[in-house]
């Protein structure tokens, strides 16, 4: 299992969840659901978009 502290990364880079939603083309509701629940999975499509958004 991969765990990513999204809120920490956003804070370090001075970005917001709204910015990330726009970058990933994901709804705010689904982003929050994925962030707050360690039991929820996220598709590879969104994982790839997340990495590209933060240039990881």
PDB file of N, CA, C and O in Angstrom, chain B, residues numbered from 101:
ATOM      1  N   UNK B 101       0.843  -1.179   0.000  1.00  0.00           N
ATOM      2  CA  UNK B 101       0.000   0.000   0.000  1.00  0.00           C
ATOM      3  C   UNK B 101       0.884   1.237   0.000  1.00  0.00           C
ATOM      4  O   UNK B 101       1.884   1.308   0.714  1.00  0.00           O
ATOM      5  N   UNK B 102       0.503   2.183  -0.796  1.00  0.00           N
ATOM      6  CA  UNK B 102       1.211   3.461  -0.868  1.00  0.00           C
ATOM      7  C   UNK B 102       0.399   4.491  -0.097  1.00  0.00           C
ATOM      8  O   UNK B 102      -0.805   4.629  -0.308  1.00  0.00           O
ATOM      9  N   UNK B 103       1.066   5.212   0.797  1.00  0.00           N
ATOM     10  CA  UNK B 103       0.398   6.284   1.532  1.00  0.00           C
ATOM     11  C   UNK B 103       1.087   7.599   1.205  1.00  0.00           C
ATOM     12  O   UNK B 103       2.311   7.714   1.262  1.00  0.00           O
ATOM     13  N   UNK B 104       0.280   8.577   0.866  1.00  0.00           N
ATOM     14  CA  UNK B 104       0.791   9.894   0.491  1.00  0.00           C
ATOM     15  C   UNK B 104       0.096  10.934   1.361  1.00  0.00           C
ATOM     16  O   UNK B 104      -1.132  10.955   1.445  1.00  0.00           O
ATOM     17  N   UNK B 105       0.867  11.783   1.999  1.00  0.00           N
ATOM     18  CA  UNK B 105       0.294  12.850   2.807  1.00  0.00           C
ATOM     19  C   UNK B 105       0.056  14.056   1.895  1.00  0.00           C
ATOM     20  O   UNK B 105       0.886  14.959   1.791  1.00  0.00           O
ATOM     21  N   UNK B 106      -1.095  14.037   1.247  1.00  0.00           N
ATOM     22  CA  UNK B 106      -1.435  15.054   0.248  1.00  0.00           C
ATOM     23  C   UNK B 106      -1.470  16.446   0.864  1.00  0.00           C
ATOM     24  O   UNK B 106      -0.938  17.396   0.290  1.00  0.00           O
ATOM     25  N   UNK B 107      -2.086  16.564   2.015  1.00  0.00           N
ATOM     26  CA  UNK B 107      -2.208  17.889   2.642  1.00  0.00           C
ATOM     27  C   UNK B 107      -0.834  18.467   2.983  1.00  0.00           C
ATOM     28  O   UNK B 107      -0.635  19.676   2.866  1.00  0.00           O
ATOM     29  N   UNK B 108       0.105  17.638   3.398  1.00  0.00           N
ATOM     30  CA  UNK B 108       1.461  18.107   3.703  1.00  0.00           C
ATOM     31  C   UNK B 108       2.159  18.587   2.424  1.00  0.00           C
ATOM     32  O   UNK B 108       2.806  19.634   2.417  1.00  0.00           O
ATOM     33  N   UNK B 109       2.020  17.814   1.351  1.00  0.00           N
ATOM     34  CA  UNK B 109       2.639  18.200   0.078  1.00  0.00           C
ATOM     35  C   UNK B 109       2.046  19.511  -0.439  1.00  0.00           C
ATOM     36  O   UNK B 109       2.770  20.386  -0.915  1.00  0.00           O
ATOM     37  N   UNK B 110       0.722  19.635  -0.341  1.00  0.00           N
ATOM     38  CA  UNK B 110       0.078  20.881  -0.774  1.00  0.00           C
ATOM     39  C   UNK B 110       0.612  22.070   0.017  1.00  0.00           C
ATOM     40  O   UNK B 110       0.923  23.113  -0.558  1.00  0.00           O
ATOM     41  N   UNK B 111       0.719  21.916   1.327  1.00  0.00           N
ATOM     42  CA  UNK B 111       1.198  23.004   2.179  1.00  0.00           C
ATOM     43  C   UNK B 111       2.644  23.369   1.840  1.00  0.00           C
ATOM     44  O   UNK B 111       2.983  24.548   1.737  1.00  0.00           O
ATOM     45  N   UNK B 112       3.491  22.353   1.669  1.00  0.00           N
ATOM     46  CA  UNK B 112       4.902  22.601   1.357  1.00  0.00           C
ATOM     47  C   UNK B 112       5.077  23.347   0.031  1.00  0.00           C
ATOM     48  O   UNK B 112       5.995  24.153  -0.123  1.00  0.00           O
ATOM     49  N   UNK B 113       4.196  23.070  -0.906  1.00  0.00           N
ATOM     50  CA  UNK B 113       4.318  23.694  -2.223  1.00  0.00           C
ATOM     51  C   UNK B 113       3.428  24.918  -2.391  1.00  0.00           C
ATOM     52  O   UNK B 113       3.378  25.513  -3.467  1.00  0.00           O
ATOM     53  N   UNK B 114       2.725  25.294  -1.324  1.00  0.00           N
ATOM     54  CA  UNK B 114       1.894  26.498  -1.370  1.00  0.00           C
ATOM     55  C   UNK B 114       0.708  26.366  -2.323  1.00  0.00           C
ATOM     56  O   UNK B 114       0.302  27.338  -2.960  1.00  0.00           O
ATOM     57  N   UNK B 115       0.162  25.171  -2.414  1.00  0.00           N
ATOM     58  CA  UNK B 115      -0.957  24.921  -3.317  1.00  0.00           C
ATOM     59  C   UNK B 115      -2.201  24.562  -2.502  1.00  0.00           C
ATOM     60  O   UNK B 115      -2.106  24.267  -1.310  1.00  0.00           O
ATOM     61  N   UNK B 116      -3.361  24.589  -3.151  1.00  0.00           N
ATOM     62  CA  UNK B 116      -4.620  24.293  -2.472  1.00  0.00           C
ATOM     63  C   UNK B 116      -5.246  23.020  -3.043  1.00  0.00           C
ATOM     64  O   UNK B 116      -4.854  22.531  -4.103  1.00  0.00           O
ATOM     65  N   UNK B 117      -6.233  22.501  -2.307  1.00  0.00           N
ATOM     66  CA  UNK B 117      -6.965  21.339  -2.809  1.00  0.00           C
ATOM     67  C   UNK B 117      -7.715  21.688  -4.091  1.00  0.00           C
ATOM     68  O   UNK B 117      -7.838  20.856  -4.989  1.00  0.00           O
ATOM     69  N   UNK B 118      -8.209  22.904  -4.173  1.00  0.00           N
ATOM     70  CA  UNK B 118      -8.909  23.338  -5.394  1.00  0.00           C
ATOM     71  C   UNK B 118      -7.978  23.291  -6.595  1.00  0.00           C
ATOM     72  O   UNK B 118      -8.372  22.848  -7.674  1.00  0.00           O
ATOM     73  N   UNK B 119      -6.752  23.743  -6.410  1.00  0.00           N
ATOM     74  CA  UNK B 119      -5.752  23.690  -7.478  1.00  0.00           C
ATOM     75  C   UNK B 119      -5.525  22.245  -7.905  1.00  0.00           C
ATOM     76  O   UNK B 119      -5.475  21.941  -9.097  1.00  0.00           O
ATOM     77  N   UNK B 120      -5.387  21.356  -6.922  1.00  0.00           N
ATOM     78  CA  UNK B 120      -5.130  19.957  -7.219  1.00  0.00           C
ATOM     79  C   UNK B 120      -6.309  19.321  -7.952  1.00  0.00           C
ATOM     80  O   UNK B 120      -6.114  18.522  -8.868  1.00  0.00           O
ATOM     81  N   UNK B 121      -7.520  19.670  -7.555  1.00  0.00           N
ATOM     82  CA  UNK B 121      -8.711  19.163  -8.250  1.00  0.00           C
ATOM     83  C   UNK B 121      -8.686  19.566  -9.718  1.00  0.00           C
ATOM     84  O   UNK B 121      -8.975  18.753 -10.596  1.00  0.00           O
ATOM     85  N   UNK B 122      -8.346  20.802  -9.977  1.00  0.00           N
ATOM     86  CA  UNK B 122      -8.266  21.281 -11.362  1.00  0.00           C
ATOM     87  C   UNK B 122      -7.170  20.544 -12.134  1.00  0.00           C
ATOM     88  O   UNK B 122      -7.372  20.147 -13.281  1.00  0.00           O
ATOM     89  N   UNK B 123      -6.020  20.364 -11.504  1.00  0.00           N
ATOM     90  CA  UNK B 123      -4.898  19.681 -12.154  1.00  0.00           C
ATOM     91  C   UNK B 123      -5.224  18.227 -12.463  1.00  0.00           C
ATOM     92  O   UNK B 123      -4.849  17.711 -13.516  1.00  0.00           O
ATOM     93  N   UNK B 124      -5.920  17.568 -11.547  1.00  0.00           N
ATOM     94  CA  UNK B 124      -6.206  16.144 -11.685  1.00  0.00           C
ATOM     95  C   UNK B 124      -7.524  15.870 -12.388  1.00  0.00           C
ATOM     96  O   UNK B 124      -7.819  14.724 -12.726  1.00  0.00           O
ATOM     97  N   UNK B 125      -8.316  16.904 -12.610  1.00  0.00           N
ATOM     98  CA  UNK B 125      -9.652  16.755 -13.194  1.00  0.00           C
ATOM     99  C   UNK B 125     -10.480  15.772 -12.357  1.00  0.00           C
ATOM    100  O   UNK B 125     -11.026  14.791 -12.861  1.00  0.00           O
ATOM    101  N   UNK B 126     -10.547  16.080 -11.058  1.00  0.00           N
ATOM    102  CA  UNK B 126     -11.280  15.254 -10.104  1.00  0.00           C
ATOM    103  C   UNK B 126     -12.147  16.187  -9.258  1.00  0.00           C
ATOM    104  O   UNK B 126     -11.780  17.337  -9.020  1.00  0.00           O
ATOM    105  N   UNK B 127     -13.279  15.695  -8.814  1.00  0.00           N
ATOM    106  CA  UNK B 127     -14.151  16.546  -7.994  1.00  0.00           C
ATOM    107  C   UNK B 127     -13.556  16.720  -6.598  1.00  0.00           C
ATOM    108  O   UNK B 127     -12.811  15.871  -6.109  1.00  0.00           O
ATOM    109  N   UNK B 128     -13.903  17.835  -5.978  1.00  0.00           N
ATOM    110  CA  UNK B 128     -13.430  18.112  -4.622  1.00  0.00           C
ATOM    111  C   UNK B 128     -13.891  17.014  -3.667  1.00  0.00           C
ATOM    112  O   UNK B 128     -13.138  16.597  -2.786  1.00  0.00           O
ATOM    113  N   UNK B 129     -15.127  16.547  -3.841  1.00  0.00           N
ATOM    114  CA  UNK B 129     -15.683  15.491  -2.998  1.00  0.00           C
ATOM    115  C   UNK B 129     -14.845  14.205  -3.113  1.00  0.00           C
ATOM    116  O   UNK B 129     -14.484  13.609  -2.098  1.00  0.00           O
ATOM    117  N   UNK B 130     -14.541  13.785  -4.328  1.00  0.00           N
ATOM    118  CA  UNK B 130     -13.769  12.559  -4.521  1.00  0.00           C
ATOM    119  C   UNK B 130     -12.333  12.697  -4.044  1.00  0.00           C
ATOM    120  O   UNK B 130     -11.755  11.742  -3.525  1.00  0.00           O
ATOM    121  N   UNK B 131     -11.756  13.870  -4.215  1.00  0.00           N
ATOM    122  CA  UNK B 131     -10.400  14.096  -3.711  1.00  0.00           C
ATOM    123  C   UNK B 131     -10.388  13.981  -2.193  1.00  0.00           C
ATOM    124  O   UNK B 131      -9.528  13.302  -1.632  1.00  0.00           O
ATOM    125  N   UNK B 132     -11.324  14.632  -1.529  1.00  0.00           N
ATOM    126  CA  UNK B 132     -11.383  14.556  -0.072  1.00  0.00           C
ATOM    127  C   UNK B 132     -11.624  13.131   0.404  1.00  0.00           C
ATOM    128  O   UNK B 132     -11.039  12.698   1.397  1.00  0.00           O
ATOM    129  N   UNK B 133     -12.479  12.406  -0.295  1.00  0.00           N
ATOM    130  CA  UNK B 133     -12.770  11.026   0.071  1.00  0.00           C
ATOM    131  C   UNK B 133     -11.500  10.184  -0.025  1.00  0.00           C
ATOM    132  O   UNK B 133     -11.243   9.352   0.846  1.00  0.00           O
ATOM    133  N   UNK B 134     -10.721  10.388  -1.051  1.00  0.00           N
ATOM    134  CA  UNK B 134      -9.479   9.636  -1.239  1.00  0.00           C
ATOM    135  C   UNK B 134      -8.425  10.022  -0.205  1.00  0.00           C
ATOM    136  O   UNK B 134      -7.664   9.171   0.254  1.00  0.00           O
ATOM    137  N   UNK B 135      -8.380  11.304   0.161  1.00  0.00           N
ATOM    138  CA  UNK B 135      -7.382  11.781   1.110  1.00  0.00           C
ATOM    139  C   UNK B 135      -7.698  11.322   2.528  1.00  0.00           C
ATOM    140  O   UNK B 135      -6.807  10.859   3.241  1.00  0.00           O
ATOM    141  N   UNK B 136      -8.933  11.443   2.935  1.00  0.00           N
ATOM    142  CA  UNK B 136      -9.294  11.224   4.337  1.00  0.00           C
ATOM    143  C   UNK B 136      -9.488   9.765   4.710  1.00  0.00           C
ATOM    144  O   UNK B 136      -9.483   9.435   5.895  1.00  0.00           O
ATOM    145  N   UNK B 137      -9.656   8.895   3.748  1.00  0.00           N
ATOM    146  CA  UNK B 137      -9.911   7.500   4.051  1.00  0.00           C
ATOM    147  C   UNK B 137      -8.775   6.636   3.541  1.00  0.00           C
ATOM    148  O   UNK B 137      -8.569   6.510   2.334  1.00  0.00           O
ATOM    149  N   UNK B 138      -8.050   6.049   4.456  1.00  0.00           N
ATOM    150  CA  UNK B 138      -6.960   5.167   4.069  1.00  0.00           C
ATOM    151  C   UNK B 138      -7.463   3.880   3.446  1.00  0.00           C
ATOM    152  O   UNK B 138      -6.684   3.133   2.854  1.00  0.00           O
ATOM    153  N   UNK B 139      -8.739   3.613   3.569  1.00  0.00           N
ATOM    154  CA  UNK B 139      -9.300   2.374   3.034  1.00  0.00           C
ATOM    155  C   UNK B 139      -9.782   2.522   1.604  1.00  0.00           C
ATOM    156  O   UNK B 139     -10.023   1.523   0.927  1.00  0.00           O
ATOM    157  N   UNK B 140      -9.926   3.741   1.138  1.00  0.00           N
ATOM    158  CA  UNK B 140     -10.392   3.977  -0.223  1.00  0.00           C
ATOM    159  C   UNK B 140      -9.213   3.849  -1.177  1.00  0.00           C
ATOM    160  O   UNK B 140      -8.081   4.196  -0.841  1.00  0.00           O
ATOM    161  N   UNK B 141      -9.493   3.357  -2.344  1.00  0.00           N
ATOM    162  CA  UNK B 141      -8.442   3.238  -3.347  1.00  0.00           C
ATOM    163  C   UNK B 141      -8.582   4.376  -4.354  1.00  0.00           C
ATOM    164  O   UNK B 141      -9.638   4.996  -4.479  1.00  0.00           O
ATOM    165  N   UNK B 142      -7.514   4.624  -5.051  1.00  0.00           N
ATOM    166  CA  UNK B 142      -7.512   5.645  -6.084  1.00  0.00           C
ATOM    167  C   UNK B 142      -6.993   4.978  -7.356  1.00  0.00           C
ATOM    168  O   UNK B 142      -6.051   4.187  -7.303  1.00  0.00           O
ATOM    169  N   UNK B 143      -7.583   5.285  -8.459  1.00  0.00           N
ATOM    170  CA  UNK B 143      -7.195   4.622  -9.707  1.00  0.00           C
ATOM    171  C   UNK B 143      -5.805   5.089 -10.143  1.00  0.00           C
ATOM    172  O   UNK B 143      -5.329   6.157  -9.758  1.00  0.00           O
ATOM    173  N   UNK B 144      -5.178   4.246 -10.960  1.00  0.00           N
ATOM    174  CA  UNK B 144      -3.862   4.593 -11.477  1.00  0.00           C
ATOM    175  C   UNK B 144      -3.920   5.887 -12.281  1.00  0.00           C
ATOM    176  O   UNK B 144      -2.959   6.657 -12.299  1.00  0.00           O
ATOM    177  N   UNK B 145      -5.043   6.124 -12.942  1.00  0.00           N
ATOM    178  CA  UNK B 145      -5.212   7.346 -13.724  1.00  0.00           C
ATOM    179  C   UNK B 145      -5.014   8.569 -12.836  1.00  0.00           C
ATOM    180  O   UNK B 145      -4.307   9.507 -13.204  1.00  0.00           O
ATOM    181  N   UNK B 146      -5.646   8.549 -11.662  1.00  0.00           N
ATOM    182  CA  UNK B 146      -5.527   9.695 -10.759  1.00  0.00           C
ATOM    183  C   UNK B 146      -4.176   9.735 -10.063  1.00  0.00           C
ATOM    184  O   UNK B 146      -3.659  10.817  -9.786  1.00  0.00           O
ATOM    185  N   UNK B 147      -3.604   8.589  -9.780  1.00  0.00           N
ATOM    186  CA  UNK B 147      -2.276   8.553  -9.180  1.00  0.00           C
ATOM    187  C   UNK B 147      -1.254   9.166 -10.135  1.00  0.00           C
ATOM    188  O   UNK B 147      -0.375   9.919  -9.716  1.00  0.00           O
ATOM    189  N   UNK B 148      -1.377   8.843 -11.403  1.00  0.00           N
ATOM    190  CA  UNK B 148      -0.481   9.410 -12.407  1.00  0.00           C
ATOM    191  C   UNK B 148      -0.667  10.928 -12.511  1.00  0.00           C
ATOM    192  O   UNK B 148       0.314  11.669 -12.582  1.00  0.00           O
ATOM    193  N   UNK B 149      -1.915  11.388 -12.521  1.00  0.00           N
ATOM    194  CA  UNK B 149      -2.180  12.830 -12.587  1.00  0.00           C
ATOM    195  C   UNK B 149      -1.637  13.538 -11.350  1.00  0.00           C
ATOM    196  O   UNK B 149      -1.113  14.648 -11.443  1.00  0.00           O
ATOM    197  N   UNK B 150      -1.763  12.894 -10.195  1.00  0.00           N
ATOM    198  CA  UNK B 150      -1.233  13.475  -8.955  1.00  0.00           C
ATOM    199  C   UNK B 150       0.278  13.655  -9.074  1.00  0.00           C
ATOM    200  O   UNK B 150       0.805  14.725  -8.773  1.00  0.00           O
ATOM    201  N   UNK B 151       0.971  12.610  -9.511  1.00  0.00           N
ATOM    202  CA  UNK B 151       2.415  12.683  -9.643  1.00  0.00           C
ATOM    203  C   UNK B 151       2.851  13.754 -10.644  1.00  0.00           C
ATOM    204  O   UNK B 151       3.818  14.478 -10.408  1.00  0.00           O
ATOM    205  N   UNK B 152       2.135  13.847 -11.755  1.00  0.00           N
ATOM    206  CA  UNK B 152       2.470  14.869 -12.756  1.00  0.00           C
ATOM    207  C   UNK B 152       2.208  16.271 -12.218  1.00  0.00           C
ATOM    208  O   UNK B 152       2.963  17.197 -12.513  1.00  0.00           O
ATOM    209  N   UNK B 153       1.155  16.435 -11.437  1.00  0.00           N
ATOM    210  CA  UNK B 153       0.830  17.746 -10.880  1.00  0.00           C
ATOM    211  C   UNK B 153       1.943  18.262  -9.973  1.00  0.00           C
ATOM    212  O   UNK B 153       2.238  19.458  -9.960  1.00  0.00           O
ATOM    213  N   UNK B 154       2.558  17.354  -9.217  1.00  0.00           N
ATOM    214  CA  UNK B 154       3.622  17.735  -8.289  1.00  0.00           C
ATOM    215  C   UNK B 154       5.015  17.428  -8.833  1.00  0.00           C
ATOM    216  O   UNK B 154       6.018  17.564  -8.131  1.00  0.00           O
ATOM    217  N   UNK B 155       5.054  17.008 -10.103  1.00  0.00           N
ATOM    218  CA  UNK B 155       6.323  16.689 -10.763  1.00  0.00           C
ATOM    219  C   UNK B 155       7.113  15.667  -9.946  1.00  0.00           C
ATOM    220  O   UNK B 155       8.309  15.834  -9.704  1.00  0.00           O
ATOM    221  N   UNK B 156       6.417  14.604  -9.526  1.00  0.00           N
ATOM    222  CA  UNK B 156       7.047  13.528  -8.745  1.00  0.00           C
ATOM    223  C   UNK B 156       7.484  12.406  -9.655  1.00  0.00           C
ATOM    224  O   UNK B 156       8.035  11.410  -9.187  1.00  0.00           O
TER     225      UNK B 156
END
